[in-house]
């Protein structure tokens, strides 16, 4: 059962690491147009449809859980949503490969440590806790190596400096990584919601389906507000008419990959035991980073990079993987 759960988490990571790639095919729309379409489909439509289809007594689940966990989960979702906005801005400046590596390296480390300290403080000085913190240290070293690779690539292409420089992108990505942590926190805070679903007969591998509409609904508020602000300020509503069918299709593919990865991750993490939502998170993040780096290579982001730059980037990825493997090993000792 544990192996199957880990494989589900890895599959979720592959899906999530692929979801932003279709953005490169969008024509005629600006960032805010595709982001708004993706957010509407991925944060509202798909989560509601899946939850309604798989949780027969969804209103009863929310009534049983009570308003406090619902509000708290939605609030954390709003903080995560701010990180999602920064994610979109960050990867446009530093690229898919480095963007995913930096953002999710920060998010995976904090997303493991903060819930561990908050919800499992009694295990901090056990073998599980110590392995987790060593793994987080290695992950942060990997983030630093990825950042160094980006700075070297930036130095080789001075024409890209300015507003879209790597330094600006790096700051945005780190802030986004901090925001990403709130999804892990929200999932751990949402225990009353998925526990209510399980009390009403839902298996643990599907009980998180009741959480996603609440969490992602909070994220949608922030993302939609920012995108609409940009569209109104730039008076670019008419851009939605350009290549509408193609662009909406691309947004739908993005939404299916991204939102679907959340449901697959929920099933896998809940199948990993009591610490699944803590230790499954960095495994999920690592699979995303590796997939995003593969897409970065395939789409030519590293074409022309020096051997030194590639060495730093490769070393960063290896450190990220090593840190996550160590944290995953901590799960076996829990």
Number of C-alpha atoms within 10 A of each C-alpha: 10 13 11 12 23 22 16 22 31 23 19 28 27 23 25 27 28 22 23 22 16 15 18 10 9 19 14 14 19 14 16 21 23 23 22 20 22 27 29 20 22 25 26 21 15 19 26 20 11 17 21 16 12 15 20 14 16 19 12 14 23 20 12 16 19 14 12 11 18 19 15 17 28 25 20 24 31 24 20 30 29 23 28 23 22 23 24 19 19 28 21 15 21 27 19 26 26 29 32 30 32 32 29 31 34 28 27 30 28 24 29 26 21 16 23 23 13 12 14 14 11 11 14 16 11 13 13 20 23 15 21 28 21 13 27 27 16 22 32 21 19 28 27 20 25 30 23 16 24 25 18 19 20 19 14 14 12 10 9 13 13 10 10 14 18 24 18 15 24 22 14 25 30 23 20 28 29 22 28 27 27 28 24 26 24 24 22 19 19 25 17 19 27 23 20 21 28 17 14 17 13 20 16 20 19 21 28 29 28 28 27 28 24 28 28 26 25 25 27 28 18 20 26 20 12 16 20 16 13 17 19 10 10 9 10 15 14 9 15 17 11 12 13 15 11 13 23 18 15 23 27 22 21 27 25 20 20 24 28 20 25 22 23 23 29 28 23 30 28 21 25 23 17 12 22 19 24 27 29 30 28 34 26 29 31 28 24 27 29 21 20 28 26 15 18 20 13 11 13 9 16 17 10 10 15 13 9 12 21 18 14 20 27 17 18 28 26 17 23 35 24 18 29 29 17 20 29 22 16 21 22 12 11 14
